């Protein structure tokens, strides 16, 4: 179904295709991912989240740069979420985000990390399953990160 077809349906008041309102992802699904991320070493503080109008989701968090596993966590998340396979990548992006440093401050105060979905069928719960299957287990056991 094209976006234009939905707009025509909505504009004419004939929503036979079920275009409106667009289905929103389940908030419980993103809570599962946030609960998992809270257990990852070096991830600190609150985890923000949201959904786009198109049904894509995102989570935003900080990593304690002074934690001894901080860069291991960045590397592991980057590997799983960005480049698990060169031929068949997950529909996610893990990246740093920051307001202009010259206006605010350095990375310890203003650097955040975001995981964004690029496919609405790739739910936060599915993302959690991929992370659980590939990060050290149990993820909050620091001893399991020793060989990372």
C-alpha positions as CSV (number, residue, x, y, z in Angstrom):
1,X,0.0,0.0,0.0
2,X,1.5,3.3,-1.0
3,X,1.5,6.4,1.2
4,X,-0.3,8.3,-1.6
5,X,-3.1,5.7,-1.8
6,X,-3.6,6.0,2.0
7,X,-3.7,9.8,1.7
8,X,-6.3,9.6,-1.0
9,X,-8.4,7.2,1.1
10,X,-8.2,9.5,4.1
11,X,-8.8,12.7,2.1
12,X,-12.0,11.3,0.6
13,X,-13.3,9.9,3.8
14,X,-13.2,6.3,2.4
15,X,-10.7,4.6,4.6
16,X,-11.5,1.1,3.3
17,X,-7.9,0.1,3.4
18,X,-7.5,0.8,7.1
19,X,-4.9,3.5,6.8
20,X,-6.0,5.6,9.7
21,X,-5.0,5.7,12.4
22,X,-1.6,4.1,11.7
23,X,-0.9,1.3,14.1
24,X,1.5,2.3,16.8
25,X,4.2,-0.1,18.2
26,X,3.6,-1.6,21.5
27,X,5.1,0.4,24.4
28,X,5.7,-2.8,26.3
29,X,8.0,-3.9,23.5
30,X,10.3,-1.0,24.0
31,X,10.2,-1.5,27.7
32,X,11.8,-4.9,27.2
33,X,14.7,-3.4,25.3
34,X,15.2,-0.6,27.9
35,X,15.2,-3.2,30.7
36,X,17.9,-5.2,28.9
37,X,20.0,-2.1,28.2
38,X,19.8,-1.0,31.9
39,X,21.7,-4.3,32.7
40,X,24.5,-3.7,30.2
41,X,27.7,-2.5,32.0
42,X,28.6,1.2,31.6
43,X,25.1,2.2,30.4
44,X,24.1,4.8,32.9
45,X,21.1,6.9,33.8
46,X,17.7,7.2,32.1
47,X,17.0,5.7,28.8
48,X,14.8,7.7,26.5
49,X,12.7,6.2,23.7
50,X,10.1,7.0,21.1
51,X,8.4,6.1,17.9
52,X,8.2,7.9,14.6
53,X,4.9,8.4,12.8
54,X,6.1,5.6,10.4
55,X,6.4,3.1,13.2
56,X,10.1,3.1,13.6
57,X,11.5,3.2,17.2
58,X,14.6,4.6,18.9
59,X,16.3,4.5,22.3
60,X,18.8,7.0,23.6
61,X,21.1,6.5,26.5
62,X,24.5,7.5,28.0
63,X,27.6,5.4,28.5
64,X,29.8,6.1,31.5
65,X,33.0,6.9,29.7
66,X,35.0,6.3,32.9
67,X,33.6,2.7,33.3
68,X,36.4,0.2,32.4
69,X,34.1,-1.6,30.0
70,X,32.7,1.6,28.2
71,X,34.5,1.1,24.9
72,X,33.9,-2.7,25.0
73,X,30.2,-2.0,25.3
74,X,30.4,0.5,22.4
75,X,32.3,-2.0,20.3
76,X,29.9,-4.9,21.0
77,X,26.8,-2.8,20.4
78,X,28.3,-1.4,17.2
79,X,29.2,-4.9,16.0
80,X,25.8,-6.5,16.6
81,X,23.6,-3.5,15.6
82,X,25.6,-2.1,12.7
83,X,27.8,-4.9,11.2
84,X,26.8,-8.3,12.5
85,X,27.0,-9.5,8.9
86,X,28.2,-7.5,5.9
87,X,25.8,-9.3,3.6
88,X,22.7,-9.3,5.8
89,X,22.7,-6.4,8.3
90,X,20.2,-5.8,11.0
91,X,17.8,-2.9,10.2
92,X,19.3,-0.9,13.0
93,X,21.8,1.9,13.5
94,X,23.8,2.4,16.6
95,X,25.5,5.8,16.7
96,X,26.7,8.6,18.9
97,X,24.7,11.9,19.1
98,X,25.6,15.2,20.6
99,X,24.5,18.8,20.7
100,X,27.2,21.3,19.4
101,X,30.2,20.8,21.8
102,X,31.3,24.4,21.6
103,X,27.9,25.5,23.0
104,X,27.6,22.9,25.8
105,X,30.6,20.9,26.9
106,X,32.5,17.7,26.5
107,X,31.5,14.1,25.9
108,X,31.3,13.2,29.6
109,X,28.3,15.5,29.9
110,X,26.7,15.7,26.5
111,X,27.6,12.6,24.4
112,X,24.6,10.2,24.0
113,X,24.1,7.0,22.1
114,X,21.1,6.0,20.0
115,X,19.8,2.8,18.6
116,X,17.4,3.5,15.7
117,X,15.3,1.0,13.8
118,X,15.1,1.2,10.0
119,X,12.3,-1.4,9.6
120,X,9.0,-1.2,11.5
121,X,8.8,-5.0,11.5
122,X,12.0,-5.2,13.4
123,X,10.6,-4.6,16.9
124,X,12.4,-3.6,20.0
125,X,11.7,-7.1,21.3
126,X,13.4,-8.7,18.3
127,X,16.4,-6.3,18.8
128,X,16.6,-7.5,22.4
129,X,16.7,-11.1,21.3
130,X,19.6,-10.3,18.9
131,X,21.5,-8.6,21.7
132,X,20.8,-11.3,24.2
133,X,22.1,-13.9,21.8
134,X,25.3,-12.1,21.0
135,X,26.4,-10.0,24.0
136,X,28.1,-11.7,27.0
137,X,25.7,-13.8,29.1
138,X,24.4,-12.9,31.5
139,X,25.0,-9.4,30.3
140,X,25.3,-7.8,33.7
141,X,27.9,-10.3,34.9
142,X,31.2,-8.4,34.6
143,X,33.2,-11.6,34.6
144,X,31.6,-12.6,31.3
145,X,33.0,-9.4,29.7
146,X,36.5,-10.3,30.6
147,X,37.2,-12.0,27.2
148,X,35.5,-9.3,25.1
